[in-house]
């Protein structure tokens, strides 16, 4: 009996099965295909929605590893400030125009910062601090150029939205410059609001509180401009919950000629965006307004604020000339004077003699250690 026809038929059948299986099996991904390109964040941006991998695939695991770490350029940005009516809008002041590549890049960094702050201020400042700590101390080539605020007239700008967040990096930068490099810091590294918020401050004047969130104020004479009054404002979060808060300074045109917010300079060539409104629990932000009265009156306006979209009780701003300033208010003014002296602020006539006098006024045997060290830092800067 011949068996070779049976063997031949079996071989033909096996070849047919292999051919069918090979035809239905998907080919391996080629170099540069969508499955490979999505493995890198840059390439993922170029892949359209139709190329999205199926759930559970290896490429999905790569894409879901988490957001990219914050870049140093974003970590070096100051916290956003309100619109600065004292300067010409970006694109017309000869600084940087929106068509410049440098401005486009900076605008992208600012937009990323604002989005992160809107989502979680706590997380943004924590990550920014970590990025700066792991990076070399910034030089002039990486620090954003800042446009210092000037006074605005109440007749044209009667209200000012107050910022609710400030960073802390500037004090470390100026300390390194003075003590390690034995020179004064770069002016763009000096941010009055960041130095001020490196210290917890409690004004001793009028206050308003709602659902654990509080605004507290204190006014005192301005040492570098005797005709002006300084207003210290502290904004504190609730003990356990986050809240949406807005706060606005309303100046009275009949009694206030001009005013300005100290610090919170904006990157040169860019306009301000929306201020973040989310206040984390136990957060503290301090700021100082310089108010120039137009008469001998001491009623300057009010602080209007909202909590979770609802109006809260306003604070009427009245300066009591006979009141003795608190230790925290005196220290806050020393911080602002030092920052303006370091930054060569042309609007503040602060010299070394005035700064040294303010240091002596704040010197005390009961001063907290971190404040005593700050006074020593000022004396070291004056000696350079």
C-alpha positions as semicolon CSV with decimal commas, in nm:
position;residue;x (nm);y (nm);z (nm)
1;X;0,000;0,000;0,000
2;X;0,136;0,337;-0,098
3;X;0,150;0,595;0,190
4;X;0,317;0,889;0,015
5;X;-0,013;1,048;-0,110
6;X;-0,131;1,069;0,252
7;X;0,195;1,230;0,366
8;X;0,183;1,472;0,074
9;X;-0,172;1,578;0,160
10;X;-0,076;1,631;0,528
11;X;0,218;1,851;0,429
12;X;0,001;2,062;0,199
13;X;-0,261;2,106;0,477
14;X;0,005;2,215;0,730
15;X;0,151;2,470;0,488
16;X;-0,198;2,611;0,427
17;X;-0,261;2,657;0,804
18;X;0,074;2,834;0,851
19;X;0,001;3,067;0,558
20;X;-0,341;3,161;0,696
21;X;-0,204;3,228;1,048
22;X;0,081;3,440;0,912
23;X;-0,161;3,649;0,705
24;X;-0,389;3,730;1,004
25;X;-0,109;3,809;1,256
26;X;-0,041;4,188;1,288
27;X;0,301;4,298;1,167
28;X;0,550;4,434;1,425
29;X;0,547;4,817;1,460
30;X;0,785;4,993;1,227
31;X;1,029;5,255;1,350
32;X;0,859;5,594;1,370
33;X;0,508;5,451;1,386
34;X;0,243;5,594;1,619
35;X;0,291;5,316;1,873
36;X;0,660;5,399;1,907
37;X;0,625;5,777;1,881
38;X;0,382;5,803;2,173
39;X;0,648;5,664;2,405
40;X;0,803;6,014;2,424
41;X;0,605;6,322;2,538
42;X;0,723;6,533;2,247
43;X;0,619;6,276;1,990
44;X;0,288;6,217;2,166
45;X;0,185;6,574;2,090
46;X;0,216;6,501;1,718
47;X;-0,005;6,190;1,723
48;X;-0,369;6,252;1,632
49;X;-0,673;6,123;1,819
50;X;-0,717;5,842;1,564
51;X;-0,376;5,702;1,665
52;X;-0,468;5,666;2,034
53;X;-0,362;5,315;2,151
54;X;-0,614;5,065;2,283
55;X;-0,668;5,039;2,658
56;X;-0,426;4,803;2,833
57;X;-0,154;4,820;2,565
58;X;0,212;4,874;2,648
59;X;0,208;5,220;2,491
60;X;-0,076;5,328;2,721
61;X;0,137;5,232;3,020
62;X;0,416;5,457;2,892
63;X;0,180;5,748;2,831
64;X;0,023;5,711;3,178
65;X;0,351;5,743;3,369
66;X;0,245;6,093;3,483
67;X;0,302;6,456;3,393
68;X;0,643;6,584;3,295
69;X;0,845;6,740;3,581
70;X;0,832;7,117;3,614
71;X;1,098;7,299;3,413
72;X;1,342;7,534;3,587
73;X;1,212;7,826;3,379
74;X;0,865;7,781;3,532
75;X;1,004;7,731;3,883
76;X;1,193;8,062;3,858
77;X;0,883;8,266;3,777
78;X;0,738;8,487;4,052
79;X;0,384;8,435;4,171
80;X;0,137;8,623;3,950
81;X;0,055;8,980;4,040
82;X;-0,242;9,197;3,944
83;X;-0,251;9,416;3,636
84;X;0,005;9,696;3,650
85;X;-0,165;10,014;3,533
86;X;0,158;10,212;3,580
87;X;0,320;10,069;3,269
88;X;0,238;10,059;2,901
89;X;0,082;9,727;2,792
90;X;0,316;9,467;2,647
91;X;0,382;9,502;2,276
92;X;0,392;9,883;2,284
93;X;0,660;9,959;2,542
94;X;0,962;9,861;2,334
95;X;1,054;9,580;2,574
96;X;0,947;9,258;2,408
97;X;0,667;9,222;2,161
98;X;0,439;8,921;2,130
99;X;0,603;8,819;1,800
100;X;0,943;8,774;1,968
101;X;1,045;8,414;2,025
102;X;1,161;8,500;2,377
103;X;0,822;8,643;2,465
104;X;0,638;8,346;2,318
105;X;0,846;8,107;2,526
106;X;0,801;8,314;2,842
107;X;0,427;8,341;2,779
108;X;0,409;7,963;2,755
109;X;0,588;7,926;3,088
110;X;0,356;8,181;3,249
111;X;0,050;7,998;3,113
112;X;0,179;7,668;3,255
113;X;0,240;7,832;3,593
114;X;-0,107;7,986;3,602
115;X;-0,271;7,653;3,514
116;X;-0,077;7,473;3,789
117;X;-0,162;7,741;4,045
118;X;-0,530;7,724;3,956
119;X;-0,526;7,347;4,013
120;X;-0,323;7,336;4,337
121;X;-0,117;7,628;4,475
122;X;0,032;7,402;4,745
123;X;0,157;7,149;4,491
124;X;0,294;7,417;4,259
125;X;0,504;7,593;4,523
126;X;0,624;7,261;4,667
127;X;0,739;7,132;4,329
128;X;0,890;7,468;4,232
129;X;1,095;7,470;4,553
130;X;1,220;7,117;4,482
131;X;1,323;7,207;4,126
132;X;1,513;7,517;4,244
133;X;1,683;7,320;4,521
134;X;1,810;7,061;4,271
135;X;1,936;7,328;4,027
136;X;2,230;7,569;4,038
137;X;2,157;7,912;4,177
138;X;2,010;8,121;3,894
139;X;2,212;8,381;3,707
140;X;2,097;8,681;3,508
141;X;2,061;8,470;3,193
142;X;1,783;8,252;3,337
143;X;1,599;8,487;3,572
144;X;1,300;8,658;3,408
145;X;1,344;9,033;3,370
146;X;1,093;9,206;3,596
147;X;0,915;9,539;3,547
148;X;0,890;9,719;3,881
149;X;0,555;9,866;3,978
150;X;0,503;10,239;4,014
151;X;0,226;10,439;4,181
152;X;-0,105;10,486;4,000
153;X;-0,356;10,767;4,045
154;X;-0,682;10,691;4,219
155;X;-0,873;10,902;3,970
156;X;-0,783;10,663;3,687
157;X;-0,743;10,334;3,878
158;X;-0,961;10,339;4,192
159;X;-0,942;9,963;4,259
160;X;-0,671;9,698;4,275
161;X;-0,717;9,320;4,287
162;X;-0,493;9,182;4,561
163;X;-0,275;8,875;4,502
164;X;-0,334;8,580;4,734
165;X;-0,008;8,390;4,678
166;X;0,363;8,467;4,695
167;X;0,673;8,251;4,664
168;X;0,969;8,230;4,904
169;X;1,278;8,187;4,683
170;X;1,418;8,541;4,684
171;X;1,547;8,541;5,042
172;X;1,767;8,238;4,972
173;X;1,907;8,397;4,656
174;X;2,002;8,726;4,821
175;X;2,145;8,546;5,125
176;X;2,373;8,340;4,898
177;X;2,485;8,649;4,706
178;X;2,567;8,849;5,020
179;X;2,721;8,577;5,239
180;X;2,877;8,337;4,989
181;X;2,963;8,562;4,694
182;X;3,019;8,879;4,903
183;X;2,827;9,095;4,661
184;X;2,481;9,244;4,628
185;X;2,231;9,024;4,440
186;X;2,101;9,077;4,089
187;X;1,808;9,318;4,087
188;X;1,582;9,060;3,916
189;X;1,654;8,818;4,202
190;X;1,510;9,067;4,453
191;X;1,136;9,017;4,501
192;X;0,992;9,212;4,793
193;X;0,684;8,991;4,825
194;X;0,891;8,672;4,846
195;X;1,122;8,812;5,114
196;X;0,823;8,946;5,308
197;X;0,643;8,611;5,298
198;X;0,945;8,425;5,428
199;X;0,833;8,544;5,773
200;X;0,494;8,489;5,940
201;X;0,334;8,827;6,014
202;X;0,031;8,924;6,220
203;X;-0,093;9,282;6,172
204;X;-0,253;9,436;6,481
205;X;-0,528;9,645;6,319
206;X;-0,876;9,581;6,180
207;X;-0,973;9,228;6,079
208;X;-1,257;9,038;5,912
209;X;-1,318;8,663;5,932
210;X;-1,554;8,428;5,751
211;X;-1,558;8,047;5,771
212;X;-1,207;8,047;5,913
213;X;-1,058;8,268;5,638
214;X;-0,938;8,606;5,766
215;X;-0,810;8,939;5,638
216;X;-0,615;9,154;5,884
217;X;-0,472;9,503;5,830
218;X;-0,249;9,756;6,002
219;X;-0,141;10,102;5,890
220;X;0,170;10,298;5,988
221;X;0,372;10,595;5,862
222;X;0,604;10,538;5,566
223;X;0,969;10,592;5,674
224;X;1,100;10,670;5,324
225;X;0,808;10,895;5,227
226;X;0,673;11,078;5,536
227;X;0,367;11,206;5,350
228;X;0,253;10,849;5,277
229;X;0,095;10,569;5,478
230;X;0,183;10,200;5,452
231;X;-0,091;9,939;5,480
232;X;0,009;9,586;5,581
233;X;-0,244;9,319;5,480
234;X;-0,239;8,955;5,589
235;X;-0,463;8,695;5,422
236;X;-0,495;8,363;5,607
237;X;-0,658;8,041;5,498
238;X;-0,895;7,836;5,709
239;X;-0,763;7,566;5,941
240;X;-0,895;7,265;5,749
241;X;-1,054;7,351;5,413
242;X;-0,958;7,530;5,093
243;X;-1,173;7,822;4,981
244;X;-1,209;8,046;4,677
245;X;-1,129;8,404;4,777
246;X;-1,104;8,738;4,599
247;X;-0,988;9,062;4,764
248;X;-0,985;9,414;4,621
249;X;-0,851;9,745;4,749
250;X;-1,102;10,027;4,690
251;X;-0,932;10,366;4,727
252;X;-1,139;10,677;4,807
253;X;-1,065;10,936;4,535
254;X;-1,140;11,226;4,770
255;X;-0,865;11,127;5,014
256;X;-0,616;10,912;4,819
257;X;-0,413;11,072;4,542
258;X;-0,195;10,774;4,446
259;X;-0,107;10,425;4,567
260;X;0,107;10,129;4,470
261;X;0,154;9,765;4,560
262;X;0,507;9,688;4,677
263;X;0,666;9,392;4,501
264;X;0,473;9,153;4,273
265;X;0,658;9,282;3,966
266;X;0,547;9,128;3,636
267;X;0,782;8,974;3,378
268;X;0,886;9,249;3,138
269;X;0,704;9,239;2,806
270;X;0,403;9,044;2,933
271;X;0,069;9,153;3,070
272;X;-0,088;8,996;3,378
273;X;-0,335;8,710;3,365
274;X;-0,611;8,610;3,605
275;X;-0,508;8,584;3,969
276;X;-0,552;8,242;4,132
277;X;-0,828;8,244;4,392
278;X;-0,786;7,909;4,569
279;X;-0,648;7,948;4,923
280;X;-0,514;7,627;5,081
281;X;-0,570;7,555;5,451
282;X;-0,339;7,739;5,694
283;X;-0,182;7,947;5,416
284;X;-0,056;8,298;5,496
285;X;0,012;8,572;5,242
286;X;0,125;8,921;5,341
287;X;0,146;9,230;5,122
288;X;0,205;9,603;5,162
289;X;0,038;9,899;4,993
290;X;0,193;10,246;4,983
291;X;-0,084;10,508;4,999
292;X;-0,034;10,880;4,925
293;X;-0,316;11,086;5,079
294;X;-0,449;11,389;4,895
295;X;-0,551;11,564;5,218
296;X;-0,514;11,542;5,594
297;X;-0,796;11,287;5,607
298;X;-0,714;10,941;5,741
299;X;-0,995;10,737;5,582
300;X;-0,847;10,579;5,270
301;X;-1,112;10,337;5,145
302;X;-1,185;9,970;5,205
303;X;-1,088;9,610;5,136
304;X;-1,376;9,428;4,970
305;X;-1,360;9,049;4,953
306;X;-1,561;8,740;4,868
307;X;-1,555;8,386;5,000
308;X;-1,668;8,102;4,772
309;X;-1,848;8,355;4,553
310;X;-2,033;8,530;4,838
311;X;-1,953;8,882;4,969
312;X;-1,785;8,895;5,310
313;X;-1,774;9,184;5,557
314;X;-1,542;9,456;5,420
315;X;-1,262;9,625;5,615
316;X;-1,268;10,004;5,635
317;X;-0,915;10,142;5,605
318;X;-0,848;10,419;5,853
319;X;-0,505;10,536;5,966
320;X;-0,473;10,620;6,336
321;X;-0,175;10,853;6,365
322;X;-0,140;10,811;6,740
323;X;-0,134;10,431;6,732
324;X;0,199;10,262;6,802
325;X;0,295;10,017;6,522
326;X;0,322;9,651;6,617
327;X;0,655;9,470;6,605
328;X;0,536;9,268;6,303
329;X;0,440;9,585;6,114
330;X;0,778;9,744;6,188
331;X;0,958;9,434;6,070
332;X;0,747;9,415;5,751
333;X;0,843;9,772;5,664
334;X;1,211;9,694;5,722
335;X;1,182;9,400;5,481
336;X;1,021;9,619;5,215
337;X;1,281;9,893;5,261
338;X;1,568;9,644;5,227
339;X;1,415;9,490;4,913
340;X;1,366;9,829;4,750
341;X;1,722;9,932;4,840
342;X;1,863;9,614;4,688
343;X;1,652;9,653;4,372
344;X;1,744;10,021;4,332
345;X;1,377;10,119;4,329
346;X;1,371;10,477;4,193
347;X;1,032;10,544;4,354
348;X;1,168;10,487;4,706
349;X;1,436;10,724;4,835
350;X;1,605;10,471;5,060
351;X;1,973;10,513;5,142
352;X;2,210;10,318;5,364
353;X;2,160;10,558;5,655
354;X;1,781;10,512;5,657
355;X;1,815;10,135;5,625
356;X;2,059;10,119;5,915
357;X;1,821;10,327;6,128
358;X;1,536;10,084;6,056
359;X;1,760;9,793;6,159
360;X;1,833;9,963;6,492
361;X;1,461;10,028;6,543
362;X;1,386;9,656;6,499
363;X;1,672;9,527;6,714
364;X;1,551;9,356;7,030
365;X;1,676;9,093;7,274
366;X;1,349;8,903;7,232
367;X;1,354;8,902;6,851
368;X;1,302;8,553;6,699
369;X;1,617;8,389;6,569
370;X;1,521;8,409;6,201
371;X;1,454;8,782;6,232
372;X;1,781;8,841;6,418
373;X;1,962;8,664;6,134
374;X;1,781;8,883;5,881
375;X;1,900;9,200;6,060
376;X;2,255;9,061;6,048
377;X;2,212;8,997;5,674
378;X;2,116;9,361;5,617
379;X;2,420;9,483;5,810
380;X;2,641;9,254;5,601
381;X;2,488;9,398;5,282
382;X;2,544;9,753;5,405
383;X;2,910;9,669;5,462
384;X;2,973;9,550;5,105
